[in-house]
Amino acid sequence: MITYCNIVVMIESRNSVRPYEYMDFSRRVGGLWYPFCKLCFYYPIGDVLLFVPPLFSEVKKELTDEIVDYISNLNISEQEKEKLKKYYDKVWILVTSGEIKLKLDLHFVSNGQKYVVDFKSGFGSNEKGNTNRLLLVASIYGPPHILVE
């Protein structure tokens, strides 16, 4: 509660330095709630364990190595293998155009199931883009079961 009150006072103080525009609060509301909402994960009552996600670059390298190895062992010509690898590289260019920062989300395990939580506010946020981002993050851990936004 002290953390929450501190953030509210900070926001009010910022308003006295520079008046907020009409969209400022909706953009900052995630910053207000994020630390407060995370407290229950830092001090859980039940079976909840926070974990540090892998770096996206590590996930990408592991997956790339696996796919390149798979393509290399296909019973096709070297020219076709190179063509497949180039197509695969094109897909990575699309996926990593805005490199995903996994540490921005809250990652935890409860009852053996991994969860990813994004505390972004729905006020004017890019809902479809955020949903797609969460689906991509969840796919790192396997088929998505629960997405929390």
VEXMAR-61943 format. One record per atom (N, C-alpha, C): atom name; x, y, z. Coordinates in nm, 3 decimals, always signed. Layout:
  at        u        v        w
  CA        X        Y        Z
...
This chain:
  at        u        v        w
   N   +0.083   -0.119   +0.000
  CA   +0.000   +0.000   +0.000
   C   +0.087   +0.126   +0.000
   N   +0.202   +0.118   +0.072
  CA   +0.294   +0.231   +0.075
   C   +0.347   +0.259   -0.066
   N   +0.380   +0.152   -0.139
  CA   +0.428   +0.168   -0.277
   C   +0.324   +0.238   -0.362
   N   +0.200   +0.195   -0.353
  CA   +0.091   +0.254   -0.431
   C   +0.075   +0.402   -0.396
   N   +0.071   +0.434   -0.268
  CA   +0.054   +0.574   -0.225
   C   +0.171   +0.660   -0.274
   N   +0.291   +0.606   -0.268
  CA   +0.409   +0.678   -0.315
   C   +0.395   +0.711   -0.464
   N   +0.348   +0.617   -0.542
  CA   +0.333   +0.639   -0.687
   C   +0.225   +0.744   -0.714
   N   +0.115   +0.740   -0.640
  CA   +0.009   +0.840   -0.657
   C   +0.064   +0.979   -0.626
   N   +0.139   +0.993   -0.519
  CA   +0.197   +1.123   -0.483
   C   +0.294   +1.168   -0.593
   N   +0.374   +1.074   -0.646
  CA   +0.468   +1.107   -0.753
   C   +0.394   +1.161   -0.875
   N   +0.283   +1.097   -0.912
  CA   +0.206   +1.142   -1.028
   C   +0.148   +1.282   -1.002
   N   +0.095   +1.302   -0.883
  CA   +0.041   +1.435   -0.850
   C   +0.150   +1.541   -0.853
   N   +0.268   +1.507   -0.805
  CA   +0.380   +1.603   -0.805
   C   +0.422   +1.636   -0.947
   N   +0.425   +1.535   -1.033
  CA   +0.461   +1.561   -1.173
   C   +0.362   +1.657   -1.236
   N   +0.236   +1.645   -1.200
  CA   +0.134   +1.733   -1.256
   C   +0.160   +1.879   -1.217
   N   +0.218   +1.902   -1.101
  CA   +0.246   +2.041   -1.061
   C   +0.367   +2.097   -1.137
   N   +0.454   +2.009   -1.187
  CA   +0.570   +2.054   -1.265
   C   +0.530   +2.079   -1.410
   N   +0.453   +1.987   -1.467
  CA   +0.407   +2.000   -1.605
   C   +0.265   +1.946   -1.611
   N   +0.169   +2.028   -1.648
  CA   +0.030   +1.980   -1.653
   C   +0.014   +1.865   -1.753
   N   -0.058   +1.766   -1.710
  CA   -0.084   +1.651   -1.796
   C   -0.176   +1.688   -1.912
   N   -0.149   +1.626   -2.026
  CA   -0.239   +1.637   -2.139
   C   -0.344   +1.528   -2.123
   N   -0.447   +1.530   -2.205
  CA   -0.561   +1.441   -2.186
   C   -0.525   +1.292   -2.192
   N   -0.421   +1.251   -2.263
  CA   -0.386   +1.110   -2.274
   C   -0.276   +1.067   -2.177
   N   -0.214   +1.161   -2.108
  CA   -0.100   +1.126   -2.023
   C   -0.134   +1.023   -1.916
   N   -0.245   +1.043   -1.846
  CA   -0.276   +0.951   -1.737
   C   -0.302   +0.811   -1.790
   N   -0.374   +0.799   -1.901
  CA   -0.402   +0.666   -1.954
   C   -0.273   +0.597   -1.998
   N   -0.175   +0.674   -2.040
  CA   -0.046   +0.614   -2.077
   C   +0.033   +0.573   -1.953
   N   +0.014   +0.642   -1.843
  CA   +0.092   +0.618   -1.722
   C   +0.022   +0.528   -1.621
   N   -0.103   +0.494   -1.645
  CA   -0.177   +0.416   -1.545
   C   -0.113   +0.279   -1.522
   N   -0.051   +0.222   -1.625
  CA   +0.020   +0.095   -1.608
   C   +0.134   +0.109   -1.509
   N   +0.204   +0.223   -1.516
  CA   +0.312   +0.250   -1.421
   C   +0.261   +0.265   -1.280
   N   +0.138   +0.310   -1.266
  CA   +0.076   +0.324   -1.135
   C   +0.039   +0.187   -1.076
   N   -0.022   +0.104   -1.156
  CA   -0.072   -0.024   -1.104
   C   +0.030   -0.136   -1.105
   N   +0.126   -0.130   -1.196
  CA   +0.221   -0.240   -1.213
   C   +0.291   -0.280   -1.082
   N   +0.358   -0.187   -1.011
  CA   +0.426   -0.228   -0.887
   C   +0.328   -0.279   -0.781
   N   +0.212   -0.217   -0.775
  CA   +0.111   -0.257   -0.676
   C   +0.060   -0.398   -0.705
   N   +0.030   -0.428   -0.831
  CA   -0.023   -0.560   -0.868
   C   +0.081   -0.670   -0.852
   N   +0.208   -0.636   -0.867
  CA   +0.313   -0.737   -0.855
   C   +0.337   -0.781   -0.711
   N   +0.297   -0.701   -0.614
  CA   +0.325   -0.734   -0.475
   C   +0.273   -0.872   -0.435
   N   +0.154   -0.909   -0.484
  CA   +0.099   -1.039   -0.446
   C   +0.181   -1.155   -0.505
   N   +0.258   -1.129   -0.609
  CA   +0.345   -1.233   -0.666
   C   +0.477   -1.242   -0.589
   N   +0.520   -1.129   -0.532
  CA   +0.643   -1.129   -0.452
   C   +0.619   -1.190   -0.313
   N   +0.496   -1.178   -0.264
  CA   +0.460   -1.232   -0.132
   C   +0.336   -1.319   -0.145
   N   +0.347   -1.431   -0.217
  CA   +0.229   -1.514   -0.245
   C   +0.180   -1.591   -0.121
   N   +0.052   -1.617   -0.121
  CA   -0.007   -1.700   -0.016
   C   +0.000   -1.847   -0.058
   N   -0.023   -1.874   -0.186
  CA   -0.026   -2.012   -0.237
   C   +0.101   -2.051   -0.310
   N   +0.085   -2.148   -0.397
  CA   +0.195   -2.207   -0.472
   C   +0.226   -2.125   -0.596
   N   +0.295   -2.013   -0.577
  CA   +0.334   -1.926   -0.688
   C   +0.484   -1.901   -0.678
   N   +0.554   -1.922   -0.788
  CA   +0.697   -1.902   -0.790
   C   +0.734   -1.818   -0.912
   N   +0.790   -1.700   -0.887
  CA   +0.836   -1.615   -0.998
   C   +0.959   -1.679   -1.061
   N   +0.976   -1.660   -1.191
  CA   +1.098   -1.706   -1.257
   C   +1.145   -1.602   -1.356
   N   +1.275   -1.605   -1.383
  CA   +1.335   -1.511   -1.477
   C   +1.325   -1.572   -1.616
   N   +1.264   -1.500   -1.709
  CA   +1.250   -1.555   -1.844
   C   +1.384   -1.557   -1.916
   N   +1.396   -1.641   -2.017
  CA   +1.520   -1.640   -2.095
   C   +1.528   -1.512   -2.177
   N   +1.647   -1.479   -2.221
  CA   +1.662   -1.367   -2.314
   C   +1.604   -1.408   -2.448
   N   +1.537   -1.316   -2.516
  CA   +1.479   -1.348   -2.645
   C   +1.587   -1.390   -2.743
   N   +1.705   -1.330   -2.733
  CA   +1.815   -1.367   -2.822
   C   +1.856   -1.513   -2.802
   N   +1.848   -1.563   -2.678
  CA   +1.879   -1.704   -2.651
   C   +1.773   -1.795   -2.712
   N   +1.647   -1.757   -2.697
  CA   +1.537   -1.834   -2.754
   C   +1.551   -1.840   -2.906
   N   +1.579   -1.725   -2.965
  CA   +1.595   -1.718   -3.110
   C   +1.710   -1.806   -3.158
   N   +1.824   -1.800   -3.089
  CA   +1.940   -1.880   -3.129
   C   +1.909   -2.029   -3.118
   N   +1.848   -2.069   -3.009
  CA   +1.815   -2.211   -2.990
   C   +1.721   -2.262   -3.100
   N   +1.618   -2.184   -3.128
  CA   +1.522   -2.223   -3.232
   C   +1.586   -2.222   -3.371
   N   +1.668   -2.120   -3.398
  CA   +1.735   -2.111   -3.527
   C   +1.829   -2.230   -3.548
   N   +1.906   -2.263   -3.445
  CA   +1.997   -2.379   -3.455
   C   +1.919   -2.507   -3.483
   N   +1.806   -2.522   -3.415
  CA   +1.723   -2.642   -3.433
   C   +1.668   -2.650   -3.576
   N   +1.618   -2.540   -3.627
  CA   +1.561   -2.538   -3.763
   C   +1.669   -2.557   -3.869
   N   +1.782   -2.490   -3.853
  CA   +1.892   -2.503   -3.950
   C   +1.941   -2.648   -3.952
   N   +1.952   -2.711   -3.835
  CA   +1.992   -2.851   -3.828
   C   +1.889   -2.940   -3.899
   N   +1.762   -2.912   -3.876
  CA   +1.655   -2.989   -3.941
   C   +1.662   -2.975   -4.094
   N   +1.677   -2.851   -4.141
  CA   +1.684   -2.826   -4.286
   C   +1.807   -2.896   -4.346
   N   +1.919   -2.889   -4.273
  CA   +2.042   -2.950   -4.323
   C   +2.029   -3.101   -4.341
   N   +1.941   -3.165   -4.265
  CA   +1.925   -3.311   -4.272
   C   +1.811   -3.355   -4.365
   N   +1.747   -3.258   -4.431
  CA   +1.641   -3.295   -4.525
   C   +1.701   -3.359   -4.650
   N   +1.625   -3.447   -4.710
  CA   +1.670   -3.516   -4.831
   C   +1.630   -3.433   -4.954
   N   +1.692   -3.316   -4.964
  CA   +1.669   -3.226   -5.077
   C   +1.804   -3.169   -5.121
   N   +1.805   -3.102   -5.234
  CA   +1.931   -3.047   -5.286
   C   +1.983   -2.934   -5.196
   N   +2.112   -2.907   -5.206
  CA   +2.174   -2.799   -5.129
   C   +2.111   -2.664   -5.165
   N   +2.077   -2.648   -5.291
  CA   +2.014   -2.523   -5.337
   C   +1.878   -2.505   -5.267
   N   +1.800   -2.612   -5.257
  CA   +1.669   -2.603   -5.189
   C   +1.687   -2.577   -5.039
   N   +1.790   -2.637   -4.981
  CA   +1.818   -2.613   -4.838
   C   +1.850   -2.465   -4.815
   N   +1.932   -2.409   -4.900
  CA   +1.968   -2.267   -4.886
   C   +1.846   -2.177   -4.903
   N   +1.759   -2.214   -4.996
  CA   +1.637   -2.137   -5.020
   C   +1.547   -2.140   -4.895
   N   +1.531   -2.259   -4.835
  CA   +1.452   -2.271   -4.713
   C   +1.511   -2.187   -4.599
   N   +1.642   -2.190   -4.586
  CA   +1.709   -2.112   -4.480
   C   +1.686   -1.962   -4.501
   N   +1.687   -1.917   -4.626
  CA   +1.663   -1.776   -4.654
   C   +1.520   -1.736   -4.619
   N   +1.423   -1.825   -4.650
  CA   +1.284   -1.799   -4.612
   C   +1.270   -1.793   -4.460
   N   +1.339   -1.882   -4.394
  CA   +1.335   -1.884   -4.248
   C   +1.391   -1.753   -4.192
   N   +1.500   -1.704   -4.249
  CA   +1.559   -1.576   -4.206
   C   +1.462   -1.460   -4.228
   N   +1.385   -1.465   -4.337
  CA   +1.287   -1.359   -4.365
   C   +1.180   -1.355   -4.255
   N   +1.138   -1.471   -4.209
  CA   +1.038   -1.476   -4.102
   C   +1.095   -1.413   -3.975
   N   +1.220   -1.442   -3.941
  CA   +1.281   -1.384   -3.822
   C   +1.290   -1.232   -3.833
   N   +1.313   -1.181   -3.952
  CA   +1.318   -1.036   -3.970
   C   +1.184   -0.974   -3.931
   N   +1.074   -1.038   -3.969
  CA   +0.941   -0.989   -3.932
   C   +0.918   -0.998   -3.782
   N   +0.954   -1.111   -3.725
  CA   +0.928   -1.134   -3.582
   C   +1.011   -1.040   -3.495
   N   +1.134   -1.015   -3.533
  CA   +1.224   -0.937   -3.448
   C   +1.233   -0.791   -3.488
   N   +1.140   -0.743   -3.570
  CA   +1.144   -0.602   -3.609
   C   +1.135   -0.512   -3.485
   N   +1.066   -0.555   -3.383
  CA   +1.064   -0.487   -3.255
   C   +1.099   -0.590   -3.151
   N   +1.228   -0.608   -3.123
  CA   +1.275   -0.716   -3.035
   C   +1.194   -0.721   -2.906
   N   +1.151   -0.839   -2.872
  CA   +1.066   -0.860   -2.755
   C   +1.152   -0.859   -2.630
   N   +1.110   -0.783   -2.531
  CA   +1.179   -0.776   -2.403
   C   +1.097   -0.857   -2.303
   N   +1.137   -0.983   -2.286
  CA   +1.061   -1.073   -2.200
   C   +1.058   -1.028   -2.055
   N   +1.163   -0.958   -2.012
  CA   +1.169   -0.919   -1.871
   C   +1.066   -0.810   -1.835
   N   +1.001   -0.751   -1.935
  CA   +0.900   -0.649   -1.906
   C   +0.771   -0.710   -1.852
   N   +0.753   -0.840   -1.874
  CA   +0.634   -0.909   -1.826
   C   +0.665   -0.979   -1.694
   N   +0.561   -1.018   -1.624
  CA   +0.576   -1.095   -1.501
   C   +0.561   -1.242   -1.539
   N   +0.656   -1.324   -1.502
  CA   +0.655   -1.467   -1.535
   C   +0.648   -1.545   -1.404
   N   +0.553   -1.638   -1.395
  CA   +0.547   -1.719   -1.275
   C   +0.493   -1.858   -1.306
   N   +0.517   -1.949   -1.211
  CA   +0.468   -2.086   -1.221
   C   +0.375   -2.109   -1.104
   N   +0.261   -2.170   -1.133
  CA   +0.167   -2.209   -1.028
   C   +0.113   -2.347   -1.065
   N   +0.125   -2.440   -0.972
  CA   +0.080   -2.578   -0.994
   C   +0.139   -2.638   -1.121
   N   +0.266   -2.610   -1.147
  CA   +0.335   -2.667   -1.262
   C   +0.306   -2.599   -1.395
   N   +0.219   -2.499   -1.398
  CA   +0.182   -2.429   -1.522
   C   +0.252   -2.293   -1.525
   N   +0.315   -2.261   -1.639
  CA   +0.381   -2.131   -1.653
   C   +0.280   -2.028   -1.702
   N   +0.291   -1.906   -1.647
  CA   +0.203   -1.796   -1.685
   C   +0.287   -1.674   -1.719
   N   +0.235   -1.592   -1.808
  CA   +0.297   -1.465   -1.844
   C   +0.191   -1.358   -1.824
   N   +0.225   -1.254   -1.749
  CA   +0.130   -1.147   -1.719
   C   +0.185   -1.016   -1.772
   N   +0.103   -0.944   -1.844
  CA   +0.138   -0.812   -1.894
   C   +0.039   -0.715   -1.831
   N   +0.089   -0.617   -1.756
  CA   +0.002   -0.525   -1.683
   C   -0.036   -0.401   -1.762
   N   -0.018   -0.401   -1.893
  CA   -0.054   -0.283   -1.972
   C   -0.202   -0.252   -1.957
   N   -0.229   -0.126   -1.959
  CA   -0.367   -0.081   -1.952
   C   -0.433   -0.091   -2.088
   N   -0.563   -0.106   -2.087
  CA   -0.637   -0.112   -2.212
   C   -0.671   +0.025   -2.267
   N   -0.638   +0.134   -2.196
  CA   -0.669   +0.268   -2.242
   C   -0.588   +0.303   -2.365
   N   -0.647   +0.293   -2.481
  CA   -0.581   +0.335   -2.603
   C   -0.459   +0.252   -2.641
   N   -0.442   +0.138   -2.575
  CA   -0.326   +0.056   -2.611
   C   -0.357   -0.022   -2.738
   N   -0.255   -0.072   -2.799
  CA   -0.270   -0.149   -2.921
   C   -0.312   -0.290   -2.882
   N   -0.442   -0.311   -2.863
  CA   -0.492   -0.438   -2.813
   C   -0.450   -0.556   -2.899
   N   -0.467   -0.546   -3.031
  CA   -0.433   -0.658   -3.118
   C   -0.283   -0.685   -3.115
   N   -0.204   -0.578   -3.122
  CA   -0.059   -0.594   -3.117
   C   -0.013   -0.654   -2.986
   N   -0.074   -0.612   -2.876
  CA   -0.037   -0.664   -2.745
   C   -0.077   -0.811   -2.732
   N   -0.194   -0.846   -2.784
  CA   -0.237   -0.986   -2.781
   C   -0.142   -1.072   -2.864
   N   -0.104   -1.024   -2.981
  CA   -0.010   -1.098   -3.065
   C   +0.125   -1.114   -2.995
   N   +0.168   -1.009   -2.926
  CA   +0.295   -1.015   -2.853
   C   +0.287   -1.120   -2.742
   N   +0.177   -1.121   -2.667
  CA   +0.161   -1.220   -2.560
   C   +0.156   -1.362   -2.615
   N   +0.090   -1.380   -2.729
  CA   +0.087   -1.514   -2.791
   C   +0.227   -1.558   -2.831
   N   +0.307   -1.465   -2.882
  CA   +0.444   -1.499   -2.919
   C   +0.526   -1.533   -2.796
   N   +0.514   -1.454   -2.690
  CA   +0.587   -1.483   -2.566
   C   +0.544   -1.618   -2.510
   N   +0.414   -1.644   -2.507
  CA   +0.365   -1.772   -2.454
   C   +0.414   -1.890   -2.536
   N   +0.430   -1.872   -2.667
  CA   +0.475   -1.982   -2.752
   C   +0.617   -2.025   -2.719
   N   +0.694   -1.939   -2.654
  CA   +0.829   -1.974   -2.613
   C   +0.824   -2.088   -2.511
   N   +0.720   -2.088   -2.428
  CA   +0.707   -2.190   -2.324
   C   +0.623   -2.308   -2.366
   N   +0.572   -2.307   -2.485
  CA   +0.486   -2.415   -2.534
   C   +0.353   -2.358   -2.575
   N   +0.257   -2.443   -2.607
  CA   +0.126   -2.394   -2.649
   C   +0.063   -2.308   -2.540
   N   +0.013   -2.189   -2.576
  CA   -0.046   -2.102   -2.473
   C   -0.175   -2.160   -2.417
   N   -0.187   -2.154   -2.286
  CA   -0.308   -2.198   -2.219
   C   -0.381   -2.081   -2.156
   N   -0.305   -1.996   -2.087
  CA   -0.365   -1.884   -2.018
   C   -0.288   -1.758   -2.059
   N   -0.359   -1.658   -2.102
  CA   -0.299   -1.528   -2.131
   C   -0.368   -1.426   -2.043
   N   -0.291   -1.348   -1.971
  CA   -0.347   -1.247   -1.881
   C   -0.298   -1.113   -1.929
   N   -0.391   -1.020   -1.947
  CA   -0.352   -0.886   -1.991
   C   -0.414   -0.786   -1.897
